[in-house]
């Protein structure tokens, strides 16, 4: 997905609520790039800003993570939009946060990062 498509997906997931656009539009690129940083580091072990891994800024930019993770960036952006809203919007955002975390945890598990269980005998 391109950066433009990811932003459009966030708008779709927030029901294209134009009344909210002025509240979150200035921050949307930051929200998406924050999610991109998390996925990029989990998958490739590099940070946004490292050589060859610039932040998403142009509409035609494509994240360097696996294609199947791109939709999760829209989920993260949607979560951040809703997280900063009223309690009703925050409640709506939890599903998008969970969707992002599912992808994030799958990426981490594919990289051989293990989960440690405690209290096992």
DAFEN-V330122 format. One record per residue. RES is the residue in one small letter. NEAR is the number of other ideal C-beta (glycine too) atoms within 12 Angstrom. D_CENTER is the distance of its C-alpha to the mean C-alpha in whole Angstrom. Layout:
res	near	d_center
RES	NEAR	D_CENTER
RES	NEAR	D_CENTER
//
This chain:
res	near	d_center
x	29	13
x	21	13
x	29	12
x	22	14
x	24	13
x	37	9
x	34	11
x	21	13
x	28	11
x	40	10
x	24	14
x	18	15
x	32	13
x	33	14
x	16	18
x	13	18
x	21	20
x	12	21
x	13	22
x	24	19
x	18	18
x	11	20
x	19	18
x	31	15
x	21	15
x	12	16
x	21	13
x	35	11
x	27	10
x	23	10
x	36	7
x	45	5
x	30	7
x	26	7
x	42	4
x	41	6
x	29	9
x	32	8
x	43	8
x	34	10
x	24	13
x	29	12
x	32	13
x	24	16
x	17	17
x	19	16
x	22	15
x	29	13
x	16	17
x	15	19
x	9	21
x	11	20
x	24	16
x	21	16
x	24	13
x	37	12
x	21	15
x	13	17
x	15	16
x	13	17
x	25	15
x	23	13
x	36	11
x	28	13
x	35	12
x	22	13
x	17	13
x	17	12
x	34	9
x	34	8
x	30	8
x	40	5
x	48	3
x	38	5
x	37	5
x	41	3
x	44	5
x	42	8
x	36	8
x	33	9
x	39	11
x	32	13
x	24	13
x	22	15
x	21	17
x	14	20
x	12	21
x	10	21
x	25	17
x	19	16
x	15	17
x	23	16
x	30	12
x	19	13
x	18	13
x	34	9
x	27	9
x	18	11
x	26	9
x	38	6
x	22	9
x	20	11
x	31	10
x	31	9
x	22	13
x	21	14
x	28	13
x	22	15
x	15	18
x	19	18
x	19	19
x	11	21
x	16	20
x	10	22
x	9	22
x	7	25
x	7	27
x	6	30
x	5	33
x	5	34
x	4	38
//
